[in-house]
Amino acid sequence: METRPVLPIVVGVDGSEPSLRAVGWAADEAVLRGLPLRLVYASLWERYEGTHPADDPDRPSEEIMAEAVVHTAARRARHRQPDVTVSTGVVAEEPEYALVRESRAAALLVTGTRGRSGLVEALLGSVSLALAGRAHCPVAVVRGSPEDRAATPSPGRIVVGVGEDPEESRAVRFACEEARRRGVPLDAVRAWRSPVYETTDLPRTSGELARLHEREAAQALEAALRDLPAGIETHPRTVEGRARSVLAAASRDAALLVVGARRRPRTFGLHLGRVAHSVLHHSVCPVVVVPERE
């Protein structure tokens, strides 16, 4: 029988405190899954030639700094989870390209992001958005500031947004496995809205249409949860409102928010749908974006 390779959890690190918090979160996840952890620093600089001793004064400062970044991240991971297996990598390449390539042989790709405003957050967030739109495996974006409760482990609950094609949703299966591993409830949320043009009729007709959309949302939830393994506590909820607003609100007391994403082709690369894009910016807890089938 052919043995399948054990894929690591890969974390993109850059030396910042947000990326180190992502390392801690990923170390916990690696232990939960029984997987190794791989820490990757990627930055575009002129490639250095050959190898040099560690004390060589001619070594490029970028190389020395990059090694310090990954060593610090590895210490953080081992301090958080002493039994986790850690490897490191330094790549002289744009982080988006290097980490997308790493995602081809990863179980999960993890990045951190800074606070909720300012140019720095926007720049770092561009990497997370690029990875969520192009990676070949699920992507976890660990939000939170030093004061945020999201920076510390919490048993909480797992929230999954149920979207189109619920019976074939990889996001639902991913969320189910996370709930099982952590031993916490799974909240499956389906947002629904009556189209504006349908609610301008008589009040009675509008109410009937609203109930119709709510029933359709409930049926989608039932289909999504129909074949889940036994023993997982599930809480299906239909909520009226925009999906991105409903899920952002649900993230406030969750340990993890899971959303599916169908990547939409553009002239240059791929991009996320509006719901995944929005929750990456506004969720309180860590978010996992799971690629759905094309």
N, C-alpha and C positions, 0 to 999 in steps of 0.2 A: 504494500500500500504506500502510495506517495505521501510524504509528510509535507503539510503546508508550512511555509515559513512563518515565523512569529514576527508580526509587524509591530514596530515601535510606535509610541506616541511621540510626535515631533513637536518641539517648541521653538519658535523663532525668538531669539533673545537679542537685545541691543544694549544691555547695561543699565537700562532705566529701572526704577522701582516698579512701574507697572509690569514690565516684562518679567521681573523676578517674582511678582505675585502670580503671574501666569505659570511660572515654573513650579511654584508651590502647589497650585491647583492641579497642574498636570501630573505632579508626583503622586498626589492622592489618587488621581484617576488611574495612573499606571498600576498602583498597588491594588485598587479595586478590580482591575481587569487582569492582573498578573502579567503585565507587559513591561518591556524595557522602555526607557526614556532616552530620547535623543535630543540634544540641545544644539541648535544651529545658529551661528552668527553669520550674517551675509551683508556685505557692503561693497559698493563698487569702488575699487581703487586699482591702481596699476599693479598687475600681477607681479609678484616677486619671483625671481628665478632661483632655482636650486634650493638647498636647505642650509640653515645656519645653526650653529650651536645656540643654546638658550641665552648665553651671555655675550653673543656677538654684537658689538656696538654698531655694526653696519646693517643690522636687521631693520626693515622698515618699521616706523613707529606704529603704523596701522596694524601690522601683523602682531606686534607685542600687545597693543591694546585689545585686539580681537581675542587673543588667547586669554588675556586677563578677564574679559567679559564672560567667556564660556566657562572658565575655571570658577569664577564667582557664582555663576548660575548652577554649576554642578555641586558646589558646596551647599548652596541653598536647598537644592533637591535632596541631598543626602541628609542634611540636618532635619528636613521635614519628614522624610521617609528613609530611615537608615538602610532598609533592605532593598531599596529600588536599585535596579541596574541602570547605570548612566553611561552614555557615550556622548562625545561632542564632535562638532564639525565647524570649520571656518571656511567660508567660501567668498572669494573675491568677485562678487556678482550682485546685481540688484536683488534685494530681498524677495520681491514678488516672484521673479523668475526662479531663484534658487529654491524657495519654499514650495512653489508649485511642483517643481521637479521632485522634491523630497516627498510630496504628497502621494506620488505614484506608488511608494512602498511604505505607506504609513497607515495605521489604524485610525488615527485622529491627528489633526494639525491644530496647534494651539498658539494663539497670540494674545498679547495684552493690549490695552488701550488706556489712554490717560483719562482725565476728568471729562466734563461734558461741554466744554467751551474752549475757544481760543484756537490760534493757528496751530500750535503744537499738536493738539488733539486731532485737528483736521488732517494734518500731514501723516501722523501715525495711523489714523483711521483709514487713510487711503490704502495703506498696505493691507489692513484687515479686510477691507471691502474687496480689494483685488483678489485676495486669496479665497474669500467666500464665493466669489464669482467664477473662479477658475480651477480651484483645487480638485483633485481626483478623489478625495476622501472627505468625511465630515470635518468642518472647521469650527473650533471653539474660540470665541472671543471673550476673554475674561475682563469684564468691566470692573470698575471700583476705584475709589481713592483710599488713602490711608485711613480715613474715618468711616468708610463705607462698610456696612456689614457684609457686603458681597465679597470682601477681601478675606473673610475668615470662613472656614468650613461650617456648613449648617446642614443638618439632615433634611430640613425643609420638605419640599415636594418637587416633583418633576411636572412641568407644564409643557404640553405639546399643542401647537396650533394645527388643527385639522383643516386641510385645504382641499384642492381639487383631487379627484381620483383617490378617495380615502382608502379604498380596499387595496391599493397598490402602494401605499405610502411607506417609503423607507424611513421618513422622519418619525412616524408612529412606532415602527419597530425599534428604532434607535432609542426613543424615549422609554418604551416598554422595558428594554434591557437595562437602561439606567435605573429605572425605578426598582427593578428586580435586584440589581446588584446592591443598591443602597438600602433596600428594605423600606422604601417610602411610598406614599400614594402617587398615582399618576392622574393628573388632571388633564383631560382632553377637552379642548375649547374650540368651538366652532362659532365664528361671528356671522351674523346675518343682517341684511338690510333690505328694506323694500325700496326698489328703485324710485327715484323722485317722481318720474312721470306716472308711476302707478298709484301714488298717494295723493293725487290732486282731485280724486273723485269724491263721491259722497262719503261721509265718515264711516258708514257701515261697510261700504265696499273696501275702503282703506283698511279697516280692521280685519276683514276677511283675508285680504292680500297679505297683511302682516303675519297672520296666523299660518298662512300657507308657507311663507318663507321660513318661519320658525320651525314648522314641521319638516321641511326639507333639510334644515340644518340638523335637526334631531336624527333624521334618517341617515345623514352622512356620518354622524357620530357613531350610530349603531353599526354601520358598515365598517368603519375604521376599527372598532373594538371587538368585532365579532370573533376573530380567530386568535385573540391574545391568549397566552398561556394562563393556566389557572394559578390562583394564589397571589395575583397582583391586585391590590386595591385600586379601583378606578373610579373616577368622579367625572362623568361627562357633563359638560355645561354648554348650553347655547346662550349667546349674549348678543343683544342687538347693538350694532355699532360698526365702525370701521375696524377691520381685522388688526391693523397696525396699532390702533389705540387700545383695543380690547386686550391684545397680548402684552403691550407695554404695562398696562394696569395689572395684569395677572402676574407679571414678573416681580412685583413689589414684595411678595412674601413667598417667593419660590427659590429653590436652590439652583434650578437650571431651567432655561426656556429653550425648547427645541422647535425649529421651524424647518419646513422643506423648501427647496428652491429649485425651480426649473430655470436653468440658465437660458437667457434669450440671446440669440446671435446678433452681433452688431458688426459694423464695418471693421472695427478694431476690437478683437477679443470678444468677451462675453460680459454680460452685466446681470445683476440680480433684479428680481421683481421688487415692487414697491414695499411689500410687507416685510420681506427679509431685510431690505435696505433700511427701513425705518426702525425695526426692533434692534438692529445692531447699534443704532445711534441712541435709542431711548430706553432700552431695557435697563433695569436696576441690577439684575443678576447676570451671571454668565449666560451666553447664548451659543447654541450649537446650530449651525446651518448644515443641513443634510442634503446633498444633491439627489434630486429625484430623477426618475427615468426620463429621458428626452421624449 
